[in-house]
Amino acid sequence: MTTENEQTNEMPKVDITPNDLMVIRQVFDASSQAGIFKAQDLTTVGFVYDKVHAIVEGIIAAAKADEESNSSEESKEE
């Protein structure tokens, strides 16, 4: 018996939250500090880490900007 996903060859929807990305970044950092990766893996791991790090920092910056915007709007209303 085949499922709907097998029939259409679609991947199931997976939600990755900002917290998930922060955990991934921490796992990369801890793993590299513990010497888990082989030397030949470091370039690839570093490249992916840099991408995840940039996304996380962008999310954090956007959240701070929203927070500052909301607090300044609240100040104007008072």
C-alpha positions in Angstrom: 0.0 0.0 0.0 1.4 3.4 -0.9 0.9 6.6 0.9 -0.1 9.9 -0.7 3.5 11.3 -0.3 4.9 8.3 -2.1 2.5 8.7 -5.0 3.3 12.4 -5.5 7.0 12.1 -4.5 6.5 15.1 -2.2 8.4 15.6 1.0 6.3 16.0 4.1 6.1 19.5 5.5 8.7 20.1 8.2 8.7 23.2 10.3 12.1 24.5 11.5 11.8 27.1 14.2 14.3 29.8 15.0 15.0 27.9 18.2 15.8 24.8 16.1 18.4 26.8 14.2 20.0 28.1 17.4 20.3 24.5 18.6 21.8 23.4 15.3 24.4 26.2 15.7 25.2 25.1 19.2 25.6 21.5 18.1 28.0 22.5 15.4 30.0 24.6 17.8 30.2 22.0 20.5 31.0 19.2 18.0 33.8 21.1 16.5 35.3 22.0 19.9 35.1 18.4 20.9 37.0 17.3 17.8 34.0 15.3 16.4 34.6 16.3 12.8 37.5 15.1 10.6 39.7 17.7 9.0 38.3 17.1 5.6 34.8 17.8 7.0 35.6 21.2 8.5 35.2 23.3 5.4 31.7 21.9 4.7 30.7 22.1 8.4 32.0 25.6 8.6 30.1 26.6 5.5 26.8 25.3 6.8 27.5 26.8 10.3 28.1 30.2 8.7 24.8 30.0 6.9 22.9 28.9 10.0 24.6 31.5 12.0 23.7 34.3 9.5 20.0 33.2 9.6 20.0 33.1 13.4 21.6 36.5 13.7 19.1 37.9 11.1 16.2 36.5 13.1 17.6 38.0 16.4 18.2 41.4 14.7 14.6 41.4 13.3 13.2 40.5 16.6 15.1 43.3 18.3 14.0 45.8 15.6 10.4 44.7 16.1 10.7 45.0 19.9 12.2 48.5 19.6 9.5 49.5 17.1 6.8 48.2 19.4 8.2 49.9 22.5 8.6 53.2 20.6 5.0 53.0 19.4 3.8 52.3 22.9 5.7 55.4 24.1 4.0 57.5 21.5 0.6 56.3 22.6 1.2 57.3 26.2 
